[in-house]
Amino acid sequence: MAGYYERWLAKEKEWMEEEKKRSRKTTLLIIVAVVAALPLISIISGLANGAEKFWSGVPGSFLVGLCIGAFVWLGTCCTNPVKKYEKYIRKTMTAELSETERENFARQMLGEDADSAVREVSWKSMNVGHNLARITKDYLTFADDRGNFQLVQLWKTERMEMDVKDASFRVRTNGMSFRVSDESYTIGFFYKGSVNGAKQESDAGFAFEKRAWRDEVVAAIKEVAGDFGV
């Protein structure tokens, strides 16, 4: 029988595989919509310019739509977030946890540790994709459907700090100037006895597009692992 860690890793890869299938279905629906819309736009444009031009642009528009759709679909099929995800996980786990710690981590994440609950918080948008935070009493992970993975060791976290990062910038065009706001909401995790802590730099952290997403994750951490001074 495989150890906890290999079983957990297999489960994570299954999750990413399902995310990939869902993403491909969404992409296919968008492609179909685009291919159908371009000839329709051409027809409307032809009607506006006279009956003799009614059908003139339809074949070309349909061909353009098919080419765009084929290119996007090929790009989607060629990417393999499952392999990228497994690579990120193995690299992170090897660097941060010993073999014994990895087994303990996986046992908690699988829900097979009687001393620890497991909570999941998910959020998604066009900008960040589908993100999922998993929390146990000792660990926190962040994963997304693009193959990224991050680990936080809550068992050695001394404190958490929340902040708002303002990356706003000013745009000038046609003699006008306006400000574009781009705020992110962060959590920083400071480990006990860490050199980074002495420098006021977090040992691990994550940025959220919306405050509500961060607050939901913080609430789950407090419920499962403690408030760490927050």
N, C-alpha and C positions, 0 to 999 in steps of 0.2 A: 504493500500500500504506500502511495506517495505521501511525503511529509506535508505538514500544514502549508509550508511556503509554496511548494509546487502546486498544490491543490488551489490555493488562493490565486496564484499566477494564472492558472488555467481558467479560473472563473473570470479574472480580469480580461483575459484575451477574448473570452466569449462575449463579455459586455462590449468591448470595442468592436467586435465583429458585427454585433447587432446594430451598433451606432453607424458603422460603415454602410450596412444594408439600408438603414433608414435614410442616411444622407443620399445614397444613390437614388432611392425612390423619389425623394424631394427634387433632386437635380433633374431626373427624367421628366417629372411633371412640369418643371420650369422650361425645359427644352421644348416639350410639346406645345406649351403655351406660346413660346416665342416663334416657333415654326408656323403655328396657326395665325399668329397676330400679324406677321410681316406681310403676307399676301393680302390680308384684310385691309391693312393700312394702304397698300398699293392700290387696291380697288377704290377705296374712298378718295385717294388722291386722283385717280383716273377720272372718277365721276366729276370731281371738282374742275378738271381741266378739259372736259369734253368727252362725249360718248366714244369717239374714235380711239381715245387713250384708255378706255375702260379696262381692257385686259392686257395692255402692253407691258406693264411692269410686273404682272403677277408671276410669270415663270421665273424671272430673275430674282424676285423677292423670296420666292419659295426655295430656290436653290441656295441663296445666301443664308436663309434660316437653317436649312439642312446642314450646310457647311459649319455654321457656328455651333449648332447642336452637336454635330459629330465631334468637333474639336473639344468642346466642353466635356462631353461624355467620355472621350478617350482619356482626357486628363484625369477625370474622376476614377476611371477604372485602373489607370496606371499607378495611382497613389496607393500605398499600403500602410495606413495608420496602425494596423495591428502589429506589424513588425517594429515600427517606430516606437510604439507604446511599450512593447516588451523590452526593447533596447533601453529605453529611458528607465524603466522599472529596475532591471537588473543592474544597470550602472549605479543608480541611486542607492539601492539596497546594499550592494557590495561596498560602496564608499562609506555608508553611514551606520550600518548595522552588522554585528557579528552573526555567524550562522545561528547561534542560540537565540539571539535577539530577533532574527528574521522569523524563526519558528514561533516565537511568542507573539510577534506582531501579527503574523498570518492567522494564528489561532483566535486572536481577538477580532480581527477583521471578518473571519468566517462565522463569528457569533458562537464559537465553541468554548469560550472562556466564561465560566460561571460568574466571575468577578467583574465582568465588563459588559455594558450594553453597547450596542452599535447604532449610530444614528447616521442618516444620509440626508444631505441637503443638495438639491439640484437647481440650476437656473440656466436659462439659455437666451440668446439673442443672435441677430445676424452678425454682430461684431465679434462676439466671443465664442459662438457655437454653444454646444451643450456641455456644461460643467457639472461636476459632481464632487462634493466634499463628503468624506467618510470619517466619522469620529468614534474613537473608543476612549477608554480611560487613560491610555498611555500614548496614543498615536492619532495623527490627523493626516489625511491625504487629500490632495487636490488632483483631479484628473479631468481631461476634456476630450471631446470626440475628434480632436486633431492630433492626438497621440502624445500629448504632454502629461507629465506626472511630477508631483512634488510631495515630499514627506516632511512632516513636522513631528518631532519627538516631544509630546506633551509631558511625559514623565519627568523630563529634566528642564521643563520650562519654568522659569522663575516669575516672569510677568509677561503680559500682553499689552501692547499699546496700539491704539487706533488713531488714524490721522486722515486728513483729506489732502490730496495732492492736486494742486491747481496747475494744469498744463495749458491754460488758456493762451490764445494768441490773437493778434489783431490783423485783420485783412483789409487791404486798401484796393478799391477798384472803382473806376469811373469817377474819381474825385471824391468818393465816399469811403468812410472808414467804419468798420464794425468789429466787435469782439466776438470771437468764437470760443465758447466755454468747453473745456474738456477736463472735468474733474474725475478723480478716481478715489476710492475709499479703501484704505489699507488696514491690514492687521500685521503687526510685527511681533515676533516671538523671541524672547531673550532667554537664553539658557543659563543655568546656574554655573557660576565660575567661568563664564565665557570671556575670552579676550575681547570679542566683539561687543559684549555688554559694557565693558569698561570704556569702549570707544563710542558708546551710545548707538551702535549699529546692530540691527536685529540679526539673529542667527538664521532665521527663516521668516518668510513673509509672503503675503499675497495681496494683490490689488483687485478690487471689484469695480465694475462699471456703475453699479447702483448701490446706494447705501443700504437699501432693504435686503439685498443679497448678503452683504457683510453682516448685518445685524442678525439675520437668521442663522448664519454659521456660528457667530459668537454665542447666541442663545443656546445652540446645541452643544457647544464646547462647555459652557457653564453647567448645563444639565448633566453631562456625562463625566467630565473631567475636573470641573472646578472653575472658579472665576479668575484666578491668577491676578488678582488685584484690580480687575476691570469692573 
